């Protein structure tokens, strides 16, 4: 998350306390539907549009661009990373379309449910089932559904509690047969809390897992990087620290030795510097370290559990974008049009911003595919997980990166 995004979401969250309930619900729903809970350069575009209406952030919106993506991608971190670099001059020629290159990975489905509701993809429950949310942008009742990618049939899982909610349905994640999310609540006369909810994938009434006090959200932020870990739920505080709470319910407890750290992917947590994100990782269970090699002159480096990518010193041909293992081995060049400030799906797939549109690049095979998104429409949200979903016209493109061999 960039400095601009981080400040905007905190300003909006604080301002939500000062507006009437109906307006607050509509605003928070719109932000929650589009907000990526982990590192995401496009996460706050919808919220930023609200700020523009109020007057004051037009330049920021034009700088970041517009987004065709209507939902956050799964498995992103939401903590602040290195400052993105200026984009290189894009190429003109698009590669073949993704349905030709990776046909088994792409599902084209209607962008609305059979009853006409707009929906927001959240994660893949399995190879053929998509978890989606409805009612998040219009202030209506909010639901979670499973959507069968083969038959096109949705099944309602549960209704998300929204009473006294200000920002809600964030970090929707799954594990151990459970769906887990958190929501921000401010009940009259009480402190604001991030309430963690859980419901079985098979359906039922949501149950409260824990209330996490948010204190001064304008300064300390919310919670991020929610994960199901065995019979616990793990998460980070935006101000730092990793926590666990029993899935059955209880009090969230700090994991010892994690002050100031952020959860990347359980059990790995780390810090951010101006040059690199998650260059230093610690297994919060064993205290084992995995430090990445960062060379002189490199910047904008983003690291996953296994490898890092970023900008190196320019060579004779211009700016250099690299990817390599955390130990410094197997370094190779990435196409210069790779979108910076985004996490590669499965630490393998990168977006390329070309003159005519956006392509997906596989660092393993060197293959690229046209995503069908044209210039001016925005860049599909990404994340470290297997799901990438975005709308093209009246169709939703659901890409299962795990299906690409």
C-alpha positions in Angstrom: 0.0 0.0 0.0 1.4 3.4 -0.9 1.6 6.4 1.4 -1.3 8.1 -0.4 -3.5 5.0 -0.1 -2.7 4.5 3.5 -3.5 8.2 4.4 -6.6 8.2 2.3 -8.2 5.2 3.9 -7.5 6.4 7.4 -8.9 9.8 6.6 -12.0 8.2 5.1 -12.4 5.9 8.1 -12.1 8.8 10.5 -14.5 10.9 8.4 -17.0 8.1 8.4 -17.6 8.8 12.1 -18.7 12.4 11.3 -21.3 11.6 8.6 -24.9 10.4 8.9 -25.4 6.6 9.2 -26.9 6.0 5.8 -24.2 7.9 4.0 -21.5 6.2 6.1 -22.8 2.8 5.2 -22.9 3.6 1.5 -19.4 5.1 1.6 -17.8 2.2 3.6 -19.5 -0.4 1.5 -18.0 1.1 -1.7 -14.5 1.3 -0.2 -14.7 -2.2 1.3 -15.8 -3.7 -2.0 -12.9 -2.2 -3.9 -10.2 -2.2 -1.3 -7.4 -4.7 -1.4 -6.5 -5.7 2.1 -2.9 -6.3 1.2 -0.3 -4.5 -0.9 -2.3 -3.1 -3.7 -1.6 0.0 -5.8 -5.2 0.2 -7.1 -6.9 -0.5 -3.8 -8.0 3.0 -2.9 -9.1 4.3 -6.3 -12.8 4.1 -5.5 -12.2 5.9 -2.2 -10.0 8.4 -4.0 -12.8 9.2 -6.3 -14.9 10.2 -3.3 -12.2 12.5 -2.2 -12.1 14.1 -5.6 -15.8 14.9 -5.4 -15.1 16.5 -2.0 -12.3 18.4 -3.7 -8.6 17.8 -3.3 -7.1 14.7 -4.8 -7.5 15.0 -8.5 -3.8 14.9 -9.2 -3.4 11.7 -7.2 -6.1 10.0 -9.1 -4.7 11.0 -12.4 -1.2 9.8 -11.4 -2.4 6.4 -10.3 -4.8 5.9 -13.1 -8.3 4.4 -13.2 -9.1 0.8 -12.5 -11.4 -1.6 -14.3 -11.2 -4.0 -11.4 -14.2 -4.1 -9.2 -12.9 -6.2 -6.3 -9.8 -6.9 -4.3 -7.7 -9.9 -5.2 -7.1 -12.6 -2.7 -4.0 -12.9 -0.7 -2.5 -9.5 -0.8 -0.7 -7.9 2.2 -1.9 -4.3 2.6 1.2 -3.1 4.3 3.3 -0.3 2.9 5.9 -1.2 0.4 8.6 0.5 -1.6 7.8 3.5 -3.7 6.8 2.4 -7.3 9.1 3.5 -10.1 8.0 5.6 -13.1 6.6 3.2 -15.8 8.8 2.5 -18.8 7.8 3.2 -22.3 5.4 0.3 -23.2 5.6 -1.9 -26.2 3.0 -1.7 -28.9 2.3 -5.3 -29.9 0.0 -7.5 -27.8 0.7 -11.2 -27.3 -2.0 -13.8 -28.2 -5.2 -13.7 -26.0 -5.2 -15.6 -22.7 -7.9 -18.0 -23.9 -5.5 -19.1 -26.6 -2.4 -19.3 -24.5 -3.8 -20.7 -21.2 -7.3 -21.9 -22.0 -7.6 -24.1 -18.9 -6.9 -21.2 -16.6 -9.6 -18.8 -17.9 -13.3 -18.8 -17.0 -15.5 -16.2 -18.7 -18.7 -15.8 -16.8 -21.5 -13.2 -16.7 -20.5 -10.1 -14.6 -23.9 -10.3 -12.8 -25.7 -13.1 -11.0 -28.8 -14.5 -12.6 -31.0 -12.2 -10.5 -29.1 -9.1 -11.9 -26.9 -8.5 -8.8 -23.4 -7.2 -9.3 -20.8 -9.3 -7.4 -17.2 -9.1 -6.3 -14.9 -12.2 -6.6 -13.0 -12.9 -3.4 -11.3 -16.2 -3.7 -11.4 -19.7 -5.2 -12.9 -22.3 -2.9 -11.7 -25.0 -5.2 -10.9 -25.6 -8.9 -14.5 -24.9 -10.0 -16.0 -22.8 -7.2 -15.7 -19.0 -6.8 -16.4 -17.2 -3.6 -18.2 -13.9 -4.3 -19.8 -11.0 -2.4 -22.9 -9.0 -3.3 -24.4 -5.8 -2.0 -21.1 -4.1 -1.2 -21.3 -1.0 -3.3 -24.9 0.1 -3.0 -25.7 0.0 0.8 -27.9 -3.0 0.3 -27.8 -6.2 2.4 -24.5 -7.9 1.9 -24.1 -11.6 1.2 -21.4 -14.2 0.5 -22.1 -16.7 -2.3 -20.4 -19.7 -3.9 -20.5 -19.6 -7.7 -20.1 -22.7 -9.7 -17.9 -21.8 -12.7 -19.1 -24.7 -14.7 -22.9 -24.4 -14.3 -23.1 -20.7 -13.5 -25.3 -21.4 -10.5 -24.8 -19.3 -7.3 -25.5 -20.6 -3.8 -26.0 -18.2 -0.9 -23.7 -19.0 2.0 -24.5 -16.3 4.5 -25.5 -12.7 5.1 -22.7 -10.4 6.4 -23.8 -8.5 9.6 -23.6 -4.7 8.8 -25.3 -3.0 11.7 -23.0 -0.3 13.1 -20.5 -1.2 10.5 -18.3 1.5 9.0 -15.8 -0.5 6.8 -16.6 -4.1 6.5 -16.1 -7.4 4.6 -12.3 -7.0 4.3 -9.7 -9.7 3.9 -12.3 -12.4 3.1 -10.2 -15.6 3.2 -10.8 -19.3 3.6 -9.2 -22.3 5.3 -10.1 -25.5 7.1 -13.7 -25.4 5.7 -14.3 -21.9 7.1 -14.7 -18.5 5.6 -13.2 -15.7 7.7 -13.4 -11.9 7.3 -13.2 -8.8 9.4 -15.3 -5.6 9.6 -15.0 -2.3 11.3 -17.7 -1.5 13.8 -18.5 1.6 15.8 -21.3 1.1 18.3 -22.7 4.2 20.1 -20.7 5.0 23.2 -18.1 2.3 22.5 -14.7 2.1 21.0 -14.3 1.2 17.4 -13.3 -2.4 16.8 -12.3 -4.7 14.0 -14.7 -7.6 14.4 -13.5 -10.9 13.0 -16.3 -13.2 11.7 -16.3 -16.9 10.6 -18.9 -19.1 8.9 -18.6 -22.7 7.5 -18.2 -22.9 3.7 -21.4 -25.0 3.7 -23.3 -22.0 5.1 -25.0 -20.9 8.3 -25.1 -17.9 10.5 -21.8 -15.9 11.0 -20.2 -16.2 14.4 -18.0 -13.7 16.1 -14.4 -14.8 16.5 -13.0 -11.7 18.3 -13.2 -7.9 18.6 -9.9 -6.2 18.1 -9.8 -2.6 19.5 -8.7 -0.2 16.8 -7.8 2.7 19.1 -6.8 5.7 16.9 -7.4 4.3 13.4 -6.2 7.6 11.7 -2.7 6.9 13.1 -2.5 3.2 13.8 -4.7 1.8 11.0 -6.8 -1.3 10.8 -5.8 -5.0 10.8 -4.5 -6.8 7.7 -3.4 -10.1 6.2 -6.1 -12.3 7.8 -5.3 -16.1 7.5 -6.8 -19.3 8.8 -4.0 -21.2 10.5 -5.1 -24.6 11.7 -7.8 -23.9 14.3 -6.7 -20.2 14.7 -7.0 -17.0 12.8 -3.8 -15.0 12.3 -3.5 -11.4 11.3 -1.3 -8.3 11.4 -1.8 -4.8 12.8 -1.1 -2.0 10.3 1.0 -0.4 13.0 2.9 -3.6 13.3 2.7 -6.9 15.2 1.3 -10.4 14.4 -1.6 -11.9 16.4 -3.5 -15.1 16.8 -7.0 -15.9 18.1 -8.8 -19.3 18.3 -11.2 -19.8 15.4 -13.8 -20.9 17.9 -13.6 -17.5 19.6 -11.6 -15.7 22.2 -9.1 -12.9 22.7 -6.4 -12.0 20.1 -2.9 -12.5 21.5 0.3 -11.0 20.1 2.8 -13.6 18.8 6.0 -13.0 20.8 8.8 -11.2 19.1 6.7 -9.8 16.2 6.4 -6.1 17.3 6.7 -3.9 14.2 6.4 -6.8 11.8 3.8 -7.6 9.2 2.5 -11.0 8.1 3.4 -11.9 4.6 2.2 -15.5 4.6 2.0 -17.7 7.7 4.4 -18.3 9.4 6.6 -15.7 7.6 6.5 -12.0 8.8 8.9 -9.1 8.2 9.4 -5.4 7.9 9.5 -2.8 5.2 12.2 -0.3 4.3 12.3 2.4 1.7 14.3 0.1 -0.6 12.6 -3.2 -0.1 9.4 -4.9 1.2 9.9 -8.1 3.2 13.6 -8.4 2.4 14.0 -9.8 6.0 11.6 -12.6 6.9 11.2 -14.4 10.2 9.3 -17.7 10.9 7.2 -16.5 13.8 7.0 -20.1 15.1 10.6 -21.2 14.9 12.4 -17.8 14.7 14.2 -19.0 11.6 15.3 -16.1 9.3 15.3 -15.8 5.5 17.1 -12.6 4.5 17.1 -11.6 0.9 20.1 -10.3 -1.0 19.7 -6.7 -2.0 22.5 -5.3 -4.1 23.8 -1.7 -4.2 21.8 0.6 -6.4 18.6 -1.6 -6.3 15.3 -0.1 -5.3 11.6 -0.8 -5.4 12.3 -4.4 -4.4 9.4 -6.6 -3.4 10.0 -9.9 -1.9 7.8 -13.0 -1.4 8.6 -16.1 0.6 10.9 -17.5 -2.1 12.0 -14.7 -4.4 12.3 -11.0 -5.0 11.9 -8.6 -7.9 12.7 -4.9 -8.4 14.8 -2.3 -10.2 18.5 -2.5 -10.6 20.9 0.2 -11.8 20.3 1.0 -15.5 22.6 -0.7 -17.9 23.4 0.3 -21.5 19.9 -0.6 -22.7 18.0 1.4 -20.0 16.3 0.5 -16.7 16.7 -3.1 -15.6 13.9 -5.1 -13.9 15.1 -8.3 -12.3 13.8 -11.4 -10.5 15.8 -13.8 -8.4 15.7 -16.2 -5.5 16.0 -14.7 -2.1 19.6 -16.0 -1.7 20.6 -14.0 -4.8 20.8 -17.0 -7.2 19.0 -17.6 -10.5 18.7 -13.9 -11.4 17.1 -13.1 -14.7 15.7 -10.0 -16.4 12.0 -9.2 -16.6 10.4 -7.3 -19.4 10.8 -3.6 -18.8 7.0 -3.1 -19.0 6.3 -5.1 -15.9 3.9 -3.3 -13.6 5.8 -2.2 -10.5 4.2 -1.9 -7.0 2.2 -5.1 -7.5 2.7 -8.6 -6.2 3.3 -11.4 -8.7 0.6 -14.1 -8.5 2.1 -17.3 -7.0 5.4 -15.4 -7.2 5.4 -16.2 -10.9 3.0 -14.1 -12.9 3.5 -10.4 -13.6 1.4 -7.8 -15.4 2.9 -6.1 -18.4 1.5 -2.6 -19.3 1.7 -2.4 -23.1 0.8 0.4 -25.5 -2.6 -1.3 -26.4 -3.4 -3.0 -23.2 -2.3 -5.3 -20.4 -0.7 -8.7 -20.7 0.2 -11.4 -18.1 3.8 -12.6 -18.1 5.0 -16.0 -16.8 8.6 -15.7 -15.5 9.0 -19.5 -15.7 8.3 -20.0 -19.4 8.8 -16.5 -20.6 5.3 -16.6 -22.2 2.9 -13.7 -22.2 -0.9 -13.5 -22.8 -3.2 -10.6 -23.6 -5.7 -10.2 -20.7 -8.3 -8.4 -22.9 -7.9 -5.2 -20.9 -7.3 -2.1 -23.1 -5.4 1.0 -22.3 -7.5 3.5 -20.3 -9.5 0.7 -18.7 -7.1 0.1 -15.8 -4.9 -2.7 -14.6 -6.4 -5.9 -13.0 -5.7 -6.2 -9.3 -3.1 -8.7 -8.4 -1.8 -10.5 -5.3 0.3 -13.4 -4.3 -2.6 -15.9 -4.5 -4.0 -18.0 -7.4 -7.0 -15.8 -8.3 -7.1 -12.9 -10.7 -10.5 -11.6 -11.6 -11.5 -8.5 -13.6 -14.4 -7.3 -15.7 -14.3 -6.9 -19.5 -17.6 -5.5 -20.9 -20.4 -7.7 -19.6 -18.2 -10.6 -18.7 -16.1 -11.4 -15.7 -12.7 -13.0 -16.5 -11.7 -15.4 -13.7 -8.1 -16.5 -14.1 -6.9 -19.5 -11.9 -3.2 -19.1 -12.0 -2.7 -22.5 -10.4 -4.1 -24.1 -13.6 -1.2 -22.8 -15.6 1.5 -25.5 -15.8 
